[in-house]
Amino acid sequence: MTSRIPRDSRLRLVRPRPLAAAPRAMNQRRSRRPAPRPPEGTPAPAELARMARSGLAGAARVARWADPSLRPGHDGGSSDGRGALSDATAERAASELGLSPDQVRHDWDTARLAGLVEVHGDIARPGWRLRAWNRDDSAVLRGWVALFDAWSIAHPEEADHEPAAVAEVVSAMPQVLSFLQLSAGPVPMEQLLDLLEQRVTELRTERCEIPYGPQPEPVSQQPEATSVEDTPLAPLLDWALHALASVGALTYGDGHATLTPLGSWAVWVKLEQICVAAQSPAGNIEQNAEDMLRGCSQLRPNAARAEYRAWLAARPVGSAVAELVVAARGEDALLRGLAFEALRVVGGAAEPEVRAVTEKTPLRPYALLWLAEHDGIDPEDAYEVLTREEATWMWVDTAAAVADHGEAPLLVRHLESAVQPTIPALLDEVRAVGHPRTVQVLVALAAAHPDPALAKAVRRAAFQVHTGGN
């Protein structure tokens, strides 16, 4: 008997679908609840957006100046590929805008943190929020919240502060801000300092920083270094409050701190995101990145994105991004794809970490797609940035995720997303690409495919990869 499907029949080419979009949990439904209302007295969104536009007016002005001035073919741009304006560019902007070079640099950094400009190498261009600045209040508020999230970057600490103590204070500040939000009025510095010390103590206890085993005797000739526990927190709290005041989240003076309407609204938004996650079926808010992604693998795409946003809101952006990248480096291909979906929710703040893994073979195709979409390329066309080999490697990686977590028909349908025009061409290139899961993927595909002739060819290819033959 011969198969009705020719062995080298053309594959029907379709755009690859994200694995998270596969309908794996059709019977799962998140319970709907009424849209939460902010606390009484919170200004309307339009008024909050007006406040945000006012606070970011200088940043928007510099961003608009950068649009025509720093396009390719013009002098200037970033001097080191990390977004810092060169001295010549800052001087030119200061002259044209009637500002000091220091003010230009400050507004430029604010614009970058708020997503009003995007810097790629030596090229700057307006971000999508700037394009929507005058017509979309939600874009303005998202830009301000991005700046609020980056308060410790917008106003860096003094160099002589203990780095570990600074990290502890940054991690503890969400509780301080929550207390300010609940207080709905001025709070004395002494009260905030007491709360900060309690929270830092809790963080240290959670880490169980207790020396184990015999400890070396201190060297009497050397002065004893100041430990993290001995670092006074009052100066660091003063720095944190001034930093939050610099982004417009609170007012700080006369020994008291008070959240601004924007700051109070932003803290409420963060708390609401955390509450939503805590009430979710998976309960991912307290999980590490890997467990959170496993929980989200059972959710529909929109529900998963909501989980990502809430999980990210509960921790510093830098550490969250690093944790997602570590999860992506693991052996589970499903988690790799989901980790980059979560990094898409992070947005521009994840770009340095993503760009740093473009030379790492397991992550390179995912990172290139992420960067292409971040650069504004339509997701449907982003796959064109991959080489044929990279696209084939990603096809095998996605097939491994389907084989481990999906159903046989989905694995068969995955054939349609291959870039190769024929089955033999696909098998040849899959064997050559060297993915560590190639044999398992081909065996699973052979077992799942209903066409005996094609399944036989796939099994033969799996055997050849296994034995190293031709």
C-alpha positions in Angstrom: 0.0 0.0 0.0 1.1 3.5 -0.6 0.2 6.6 1.3 -2.2 9.1 -0.2 0.2 11.8 1.1 3.4 12.0 -1.0 6.5 11.6 1.1 8.0 14.9 0.0 4.7 16.8 -0.2 4.8 20.6 0.2 4.2 21.8 3.7 1.5 24.4 4.1 3.4 27.4 5.5 1.7 29.3 8.2 2.9 31.8 10.7 4.1 30.1 13.9 1.7 30.5 16.8 3.1 31.2 20.3 2.9 28.0 22.3 1.1 29.8 25.1 -1.7 30.4 22.6 -2.5 26.7 22.2 -5.9 25.9 23.5 -4.7 23.5 26.2 -7.2 24.5 28.9 -10.5 25.1 27.2 -12.5 24.3 30.3 -10.6 26.8 32.4 -12.3 30.1 33.1 -11.1 32.9 35.4 -13.9 34.1 37.6 -14.9 37.6 36.6 -15.2 40.3 39.1 -16.3 44.0 38.8 -13.6 46.4 37.8 -12.0 47.7 41.0 -12.4 51.3 42.0 -9.6 53.4 43.4 -9.9 54.8 46.9 -12.4 57.6 47.4 -10.8 61.0 46.6 -8.5 59.7 43.9 -8.7 62.1 40.9 -10.2 60.9 37.7 -7.9 59.3 35.1 -8.0 62.4 32.9 -6.8 64.5 35.9 -4.1 62.0 36.8 -2.9 62.1 33.2 -2.8 65.9 33.3 -0.6 65.7 36.4 1.6 63.1 34.7 2.0 65.3 31.6 2.9 68.2 33.7 5.5 66.3 35.7 7.0 64.8 32.5 6.8 68.0 30.4 10.6 68.5 30.3 11.2 64.9 29.4 8.6 65.0 26.6 10.2 68.2 25.3 13.7 66.7 25.1 12.2 63.5 23.5 10.5 65.5 20.8 13.7 67.4 20.1 15.5 64.0 19.8 13.1 62.8 17.2 14.5 64.8 14.2 17.9 65.6 15.7 19.1 62.1 16.5 17.8 60.1 13.6 20.3 58.1 11.5 22.5 60.4 9.4 22.6 63.1 12.1 25.5 63.8 14.4 25.0 63.0 18.1 23.3 60.1 19.8 24.4 58.0 22.6 28.1 58.0 23.2 28.5 54.4 24.6 25.5 52.5 23.2 23.8 52.6 26.6 21.7 55.7 26.1 23.9 58.4 27.6 24.0 61.6 25.5 27.4 62.7 24.3 28.7 66.0 25.5 28.3 67.5 22.1 24.7 66.4 21.8 23.8 67.7 25.3 25.4 71.0 24.5 23.5 71.3 21.2 20.2 70.3 22.8 20.8 72.8 25.6 21.4 75.6 23.1 18.4 74.8 21.0 16.0 74.3 24.0 17.3 77.1 26.2 18.3 74.7 29.0 21.5 73.8 30.8 23.4 70.7 29.7 22.7 69.1 33.1 19.0 69.7 32.8 19.0 68.2 29.3 20.7 65.1 30.6 18.3 64.8 33.5 15.3 65.2 31.2 16.8 62.8 28.7 17.2 60.1 31.4 13.7 60.7 32.6 12.4 60.3 29.0 14.2 57.0 28.7 12.9 55.6 31.9 9.3 56.7 31.1 9.5 55.1 27.6 9.3 58.4 25.7 12.5 57.7 23.8 14.1 54.4 22.9 17.8 54.1 22.4 19.3 51.3 20.3 23.1 51.6 20.0 23.7 55.1 18.7 20.2 55.6 17.4 17.4 57.3 19.3 13.8 57.4 18.3 10.5 58.3 19.9 8.8 55.6 21.9 5.2 54.7 21.3 4.1 56.6 24.4 5.4 59.8 23.0 3.5 59.3 19.8 0.3 58.8 21.8 1.2 61.5 24.4 -1.5 64.1 23.5 -4.4 61.7 22.8 -4.0 58.6 25.1 -4.3 59.2 28.8 -3.5 55.5 29.5 -0.2 55.8 27.6 0.7 58.8 29.7 -0.1 57.1 33.0 1.8 53.9 32.0 4.8 56.1 31.2 4.6 57.7 34.6 4.3 54.4 36.4 7.4 53.1 34.5 9.2 56.1 35.9 7.8 55.4 39.4 9.0 51.8 39.2 12.5 53.1 38.3 12.7 55.6 41.1 16.0 54.2 42.5 17.6 54.5 39.0 16.2 58.0 38.4 17.9 59.3 41.6 20.9 57.0 42.3 22.2 56.6 45.9 25.5 58.0 47.1 28.5 56.0 46.2 29.6 55.6 49.9 26.4 53.7 50.8 26.7 49.9 51.4 25.3 48.3 48.2 23.7 45.4 50.1 21.9 47.8 52.5 20.7 49.8 49.5 19.3 46.7 47.9 17.5 45.9 51.2 15.9 49.3 51.4 14.8 49.2 47.8 13.1 45.8 48.4 11.5 47.2 51.6 10.1 50.4 50.2 6.9 48.9 48.7 5.7 48.3 52.3 6.7 51.8 53.3 4.7 53.2 50.3 1.7 51.0 51.2 1.7 52.4 54.7 1.9 55.9 53.3 -1.0 55.1 51.0 -3.2 53.8 53.8 -2.3 56.7 56.0 -3.7 59.2 53.4 -1.7 62.0 54.9 1.6 63.2 56.3 3.6 60.6 58.1 6.6 61.4 60.4 10.0 60.3 59.3 10.5 58.5 62.6 7.5 56.3 62.0 8.6 55.4 58.5 12.1 54.6 59.7 10.7 52.3 62.4 8.6 50.5 59.7 11.6 50.3 57.3 13.8 48.8 60.0 11.2 46.1 60.8 10.8 45.2 57.1 14.6 45.0 56.6 14.9 42.7 59.6 12.2 40.5 58.1 14.1 40.3 54.8 17.2 39.3 56.6 15.4 36.7 58.7 13.8 35.2 55.5 17.3 34.8 54.1 18.5 33.1 57.3 21.8 35.0 57.4 23.2 33.1 60.3 26.9 32.1 60.1 27.3 28.3 60.0 30.4 26.4 61.3 33.6 27.7 62.8 34.3 31.3 62.0 37.9 32.6 61.4 39.4 34.8 64.1 39.4 38.5 63.2 42.7 39.9 62.2 43.6 42.5 64.8 45.9 44.4 62.5 43.1 45.2 60.0 40.2 47.6 60.9 37.0 45.7 61.1 34.8 46.4 58.1 31.3 47.7 58.7 28.7 44.9 58.3 25.4 45.3 56.5 23.6 45.0 59.8 25.5 47.9 61.2 24.6 50.2 58.3 22.3 53.0 59.6 19.1 53.0 57.6 18.1 56.7 58.3 20.3 58.1 55.5 19.1 55.5 53.1 15.4 56.2 54.0 16.2 59.9 53.4 17.7 59.1 50.0 14.7 56.9 49.1 12.2 59.6 50.0 14.1 62.2 48.1 14.3 59.9 45.1 10.5 59.2 45.2 9.9 62.9 45.5 12.1 63.6 42.5 9.8 61.4 40.3 6.6 63.1 41.7 5.4 60.2 43.9 5.5 62.1 47.2 6.4 65.3 48.9 9.0 65.3 51.6 9.9 68.1 54.0 9.8 69.1 57.6 10.4 65.5 58.7 7.2 64.3 57.0 6.3 62.5 53.8 3.0 62.5 52.0 2.0 60.7 48.8 0.9 62.8 45.9 -2.3 61.9 44.2 -0.3 60.2 41.4 1.8 58.4 43.9 -1.2 57.2 45.9 -2.9 56.0 42.7 0.2 54.2 41.6 0.6 52.4 44.9 -3.1 51.4 44.7 -2.6 50.0 41.2 0.4 47.9 42.4 -1.6 46.6 45.4 -4.5 45.8 43.2 -2.3 43.8 40.8 -1.0 41.8 43.8 -4.5 41.1 45.1 -5.6 39.9 41.7 -2.7 37.5 41.5 -3.4 36.3 45.1 -7.0 35.5 44.1 -6.0 33.7 40.9 -6.4 29.9 40.4 -2.7 29.4 40.3 -1.8 31.7 43.2 1.6 32.7 41.6 2.4 35.9 43.4 4.8 34.3 45.9 6.3 31.7 43.6 9.8 31.9 42.0 9.9 32.5 38.3 10.0 28.8 37.3 7.1 27.8 39.4 5.2 30.9 38.3 5.7 30.1 34.7 4.6 26.5 35.2 1.4 27.8 36.8 0.8 30.2 34.0 1.2 27.4 31.4 -2.3 26.3 32.2 -3.8 29.7 31.6 -5.1 31.4 28.5 -2.8 34.0 27.1 -4.6 37.1 28.5 -4.9 35.5 31.9 -1.2 34.5 31.8 -0.2 38.1 30.9 -2.2 39.4 33.9 -0.3 36.9 36.1 3.0 38.1 34.7 2.1 41.8 35.4 1.1 41.0 39.0 4.2 38.9 39.7 6.4 41.6 38.3 4.7 44.3 40.3 5.6 42.4 43.5 9.4 42.5 43.1 12.1 44.8 41.8 12.3 44.8 38.0 16.0 44.0 37.8 15.8 40.9 39.9 12.6 39.7 38.3 14.1 40.0 34.8 17.3 38.1 35.9 15.1 35.4 37.4 13.1 35.0 34.2 16.3 34.7 32.1 17.6 32.0 34.5 14.3 30.1 34.0 14.6 30.5 30.3 18.1 28.8 30.3 16.6 25.6 31.8 15.9 22.4 29.9 12.1 22.9 29.7 11.4 24.5 26.3 7.9 25.5 27.4 9.3 27.6 30.2 11.7 29.1 27.8 8.9 30.4 25.6 6.8 31.5 28.5 9.7 33.4 30.1 10.1 35.5 27.0 6.3 36.1 27.0 6.8 37.5 30.5 9.7 39.5 29.4 7.5 41.1 26.7 5.3 42.3 29.6 8.3 43.8 31.2 9.1 45.9 28.1 12.1 48.1 27.6 13.5 47.6 31.1 14.4 44.0 30.1 16.3 45.0 26.9 19.9 44.9 28.4 19.4 41.4 29.8 17.8 40.2 26.6 20.5 41.7 24.4 23.1 40.0 26.6 21.8 36.5 25.8 21.7 36.9 22.0 25.0 34.9 21.7 23.7 32.1 23.9 22.5 29.3 21.6 19.4 28.1 23.5 18.1 31.7 24.0 19.3 33.4 20.8 16.3 32.9 18.6 13.9 33.9 21.4 16.0 37.0 22.2 16.2 38.1 18.5 12.4 37.8 18.2 12.0 39.8 21.4 14.3 42.5 20.2 12.7 42.7 16.8 9.2 43.2 18.3 10.7 45.7 20.8 12.1 47.6 17.8 8.6 47.9 16.4 8.5 45.0 13.9 5.1 43.4 13.6 5.1 40.0 15.5 3.9 38.3 12.3 7.0 39.5 10.5 9.5 39.2 13.4 10.5 35.7 12.4 12.2 37.1 9.3 15.1 38.3 11.5 16.1 34.6 12.2 18.4 32.7 9.9 17.2 29.4 8.5 19.3 27.5 11.1 17.9 29.6 13.9 14.3 29.2 12.7 14.9 25.4 12.5 16.4 25.3 16.0 13.4 27.2 17.4 11.0 24.8 15.5 12.7 21.8 17.3 12.6 23.7 20.6 8.9 24.4 20.3 8.2 20.9 19.2 10.0 19.7 22.3 7.7 21.8 24.4 4.6 20.4 22.6 5.9 16.9 23.0 6.4 17.4 26.7 3.3 19.3 27.5 0.9 19.2 24.5 -1.2 16.7 22.7 -0.3 14.5 19.7 -2.6 16.4 17.2 -0.9 19.7 18.2 2.5 18.2 17.5 1.3 17.1 14.0 0.0 20.6 13.3 3.3 22.0 14.4 4.7 20.7 11.1 2.8 23.5 9.3 4.9 26.2 11.0 8.2 24.8 9.6 10.1 27.1 7.1 11.2 24.2 5.0 9.1 23.5 1.9 9.2 19.7 2.1 9.4 17.0 4.7 12.8 15.7 3.5 14.2 19.2 3.6 12.9 19.7 7.1 14.3 16.4 8.3 17.7 17.1 6.8 17.9 20.5 8.5 16.6 19.3 11.8 19.3 16.6 11.9 21.9 19.2 11.0 20.9 21.9 13.6 22.1 19.9 16.6 19.3 20.5 19.0 19.7 18.3 22.1 16.1 17.1 22.0 16.1 16.2 18.2 15.8 12.5 18.7 12.9 12.8 21.3 11.1 15.2 19.0 11.3 13.0 16.0 10.3 9.9 17.9 7.3 11.7 19.3 6.3 13.1 15.9 6.6 9.7 14.3 4.4 8.2 16.9 1.8 10.9 16.5 1.6 11.3 12.8 -1.3 9.3 11.1 0.6 8.8 7.8 2.6 5.5 8.0 5.0 6.5 5.2 5.8 9.9 6.7 6.1 8.4 10.2 8.6 5.8 8.9 10.7 8.5 7.4 10.7 10.5 10.6 11.7 7.4 12.6 14.5 6.7 10.2 15.7 10.3 10.7 15.5 9.8 14.5 17.6 6.6 14.3 20.2 8.4 12.1 20.5 11.2 14.6 20.8 8.7 17.5 23.5 6.6 15.8 25.3 9.5 14.1 24.8 7.9 10.7 23.5 9.3 7.3 
